[in-house]
Amino acid sequence: MNHAATLPRRTPLVLADLVPGIRSRDALLVIGGAALVGLLAQISIHLSFTPVPITGQTLGVLLCGTALGWRRGLAAMLLYAAAGLVGVPWFAGHASGYVGASFGYIVGFILCAPVCGALAERGADRTLLGSVPAMILGEIVMYGAGVTWLAIDLHVSAGTAISLGLTPFIVGDAVKAAIAAMLLPTAWKLVGSHRARRS
């Protein structure tokens, strides 16, 4: 008797669980998640009044956390930060190493991805109504770390740090959060319809 055939199939918690394989899959997904954030970081616009650039990173982090789950999302962001610190030029604008006042946002990525991933593992990414709060919470965590680091690094007040590191980015990051919130449920629907056609 084939005992493997009688084992129940593990219900996918996040989109990454649908990819076949285990160890090799997880390693590739972690590397791919870090690379996605590094790629989107190169969409970078520097503003004259703040050391924090506008980038595509936020979208990458939100997608990475929700699609990979909290463990792989955390591992991907740790890889992104560590590789950038030792010289991989995939921080914003091809930068690497310690990037000064904006490094707090990279710390925020490390905190944001597992928060979004944990919520996704509880089904938050399956519907738009669940995805939007998950993305908003992820961004709150990200900006909490980023603005705090900015205030400490620049020796400025909380109000000044907010005006430099949060206010100019609210609209853009709301759009990125909305995009991520729509992409995840759409992906689940596509997967569901594909499976229905195969069955």
C-alpha positions as CSV (number, residue, x, y, z in Angstrom):
1,M,0.0,0.0,0.0
2,N,1.3,3.5,-0.9
3,H,1.1,5.3,2.5
4,A,2.1,8.6,0.8
5,A,-1.0,8.5,-1.3
6,T,-3.2,8.2,1.8
7,L,-1.7,11.3,3.6
8,P,-4.0,14.3,3.4
9,R,-2.8,17.1,1.2
10,R,-1.6,20.2,3.2
11,T,-4.0,23.1,2.7
12,P,-2.1,26.0,1.2
13,L,-1.8,28.9,3.7
14,V,-0.3,31.4,1.2
15,L,0.3,31.5,-2.5
16,A,3.9,30.3,-2.1
17,D,2.6,27.0,-0.7
18,L,1.2,26.2,-4.1
19,V,4.7,26.0,-5.6
20,P,5.9,22.4,-5.7
21,G,8.9,21.2,-3.7
22,I,9.9,22.0,-0.2
23,R,13.5,22.9,0.7
24,S,14.6,24.0,-2.8
25,R,11.3,25.8,-3.3
26,D,11.6,27.8,0.0
27,A,15.2,28.8,-0.8
28,L,14.3,30.0,-4.2
29,L,11.3,31.9,-3.0
30,V,13.3,33.7,-0.3
31,I,16.0,34.7,-2.9
32,G,13.3,35.7,-5.3
33,G,11.5,37.8,-2.7
34,A,14.6,39.6,-1.8
35,A,15.5,40.2,-5.5
36,L,12.0,41.5,-6.2
37,V,12.4,44.2,-3.5
38,G,15.9,45.0,-4.8
39,L,14.6,45.4,-8.3
40,L,11.7,47.6,-7.2
41,A,14.1,49.7,-5.1
42,Q,15.7,50.9,-8.4
43,I,12.5,52.7,-9.2
44,S,13.8,55.6,-7.1
45,I,13.0,59.3,-7.0
46,H,15.1,61.5,-4.7
47,L,13.3,64.5,-3.2
48,S,15.3,67.6,-2.3
49,F,13.8,68.2,1.1
50,T,14.2,64.7,2.6
51,P,16.8,61.9,2.7
52,V,14.1,59.3,2.0
53,P,13.5,58.6,-1.7
54,I,10.3,57.5,-3.3
55,T,10.7,53.9,-4.4
56,G,8.8,50.8,-5.4
57,Q,10.1,48.9,-2.5
58,T,6.9,49.1,-0.4
59,L,4.9,47.3,-3.0
60,G,7.6,44.5,-3.2
61,V,7.7,44.1,0.6
62,L,3.9,43.9,0.9
63,L,3.7,41.3,-1.9
64,C,6.6,39.4,-0.5
65,G,5.2,39.1,2.9
66,T,1.7,38.1,1.9
67,A,2.6,35.8,-0.9
68,L,5.5,34.0,1.0
69,G,4.1,33.8,4.5
70,W,5.7,35.2,7.6
71,R,8.7,32.8,7.8
72,R,9.8,33.1,4.2
73,G,8.8,36.8,4.1
74,L,11.0,37.5,7.1
75,A,13.9,35.4,5.7
76,A,13.6,37.3,2.3
77,M,13.8,40.7,4.0
78,L,16.7,39.6,6.3
79,L,18.5,38.4,3.2
80,Y,17.8,41.7,1.4
81,A,19.1,43.7,4.3
82,A,22.2,41.6,5.0
83,A,23.2,41.3,1.3
84,G,22.8,45.1,0.9
85,L,24.9,45.8,4.0
86,V,27.8,43.7,2.7
87,G,27.8,45.2,-0.7
88,V,25.0,44.0,-3.0
89,P,23.9,47.3,-4.7
90,W,20.2,46.7,-4.5
91,F,19.1,49.3,-2.0
92,A,17.4,52.4,-3.5
93,G,19.4,53.9,-6.4
94,H,21.9,51.0,-6.5
95,A,23.2,51.9,-3.0
96,S,24.6,49.4,-0.6
97,G,26.0,49.4,3.0
98,Y,24.6,51.6,5.7
99,V,22.4,54.2,4.0
100,G,22.0,56.5,6.9
101,A,18.7,58.0,7.9
102,S,16.7,55.9,5.5
103,F,18.0,52.6,6.8
104,G,15.1,52.5,9.3
105,Y,12.8,51.7,6.4
106,I,14.8,48.6,5.7
107,V,14.4,47.6,9.3
108,G,10.7,48.4,8.8
109,F,10.7,45.9,5.8
110,I,12.0,43.2,8.1
111,L,9.1,43.9,10.5
112,C,6.4,44.5,7.9
113,A,6.8,41.3,5.9
114,P,6.2,38.8,8.7
115,V,3.2,40.9,9.9
116,C,1.6,40.7,6.4
117,G,2.6,37.1,6.1
118,A,1.0,36.1,9.4
119,L,-2.2,37.8,8.4
120,A,-2.1,36.1,5.0
121,E,-1.7,32.7,6.7
122,R,-5.0,33.4,8.4
123,G,-6.7,34.1,5.1
124,A,-6.4,37.9,5.0
125,D,-5.1,37.9,1.4
126,R,-8.0,35.9,0.0
127,T,-10.4,38.8,-0.3
128,L,-10.1,42.5,-0.9
129,L,-11.8,43.3,2.4
130,G,-9.2,41.2,4.2
131,S,-6.2,42.4,2.2
132,V,-6.7,46.1,2.6
133,P,-6.4,46.1,6.5
134,A,-3.4,43.7,6.2
135,M,-1.5,46.1,3.9
136,I,-2.4,49.1,6.0
137,L,-1.1,47.4,9.1
138,G,2.1,46.4,7.3
139,E,2.7,50.0,6.2
140,I,2.1,51.3,9.7
141,V,4.7,48.9,11.1
142,M,7.1,49.8,8.3
143,Y,6.7,53.6,8.7
144,G,6.8,53.3,12.5
145,A,10.3,51.9,12.3
146,G,11.4,54.2,9.4
147,V,10.2,57.5,11.0
148,T,11.6,56.5,14.4
149,W,15.0,55.8,12.9
150,L,14.9,59.0,10.9
151,A,14.2,61.1,14.0
152,I,17.1,59.4,15.9
153,D,19.6,59.6,13.1
154,L,18.9,63.2,12.2
155,H,18.3,64.3,15.8
156,V,15.0,65.9,14.9
157,S,11.6,66.0,16.6
158,A,8.9,63.5,16.0
159,G,6.9,66.1,14.0
160,T,9.8,66.9,11.8
161,A,10.5,63.2,11.2
162,I,6.9,62.7,10.2
163,S,7.0,65.6,7.8
164,L,10.2,64.2,6.3
165,G,9.6,60.5,6.3
166,L,5.8,59.9,6.2
167,T,3.7,62.8,4.9
168,P,5.3,63.0,1.4
169,F,4.7,59.3,0.9
170,I,1.2,58.7,2.1
171,V,-0.6,59.0,-1.2
172,G,2.0,57.0,-3.2
173,D,2.1,54.2,-0.6
174,A,-1.7,54.2,-0.4
175,V,-1.7,53.4,-4.1
176,K,0.9,50.7,-3.7
177,A,-1.0,49.2,-0.8
178,A,-4.2,49.2,-3.0
179,I,-2.3,47.5,-5.8
180,A,-1.0,44.8,-3.5
181,A,-4.4,44.4,-1.9
182,M,-6.0,43.8,-5.3
183,L,-3.3,41.5,-6.7
184,L,-3.4,38.9,-4.0
185,P,-7.1,38.0,-4.1
186,T,-7.0,38.1,-7.9
187,A,-4.1,35.6,-7.8
188,W,-6.1,33.3,-5.5
189,K,-9.1,33.5,-7.8
190,L,-7.0,32.6,-10.8
191,V,-5.5,29.7,-8.9
192,G,-9.0,28.5,-7.9
193,S,-10.4,28.7,-11.4
194,H,-7.3,26.9,-12.8
195,R,-7.7,24.1,-10.3
196,A,-11.4,23.8,-11.1
197,R,-10.7,23.4,-14.8
198,R,-8.2,20.6,-14.0
199,S,-10.5,18.7,-11.7
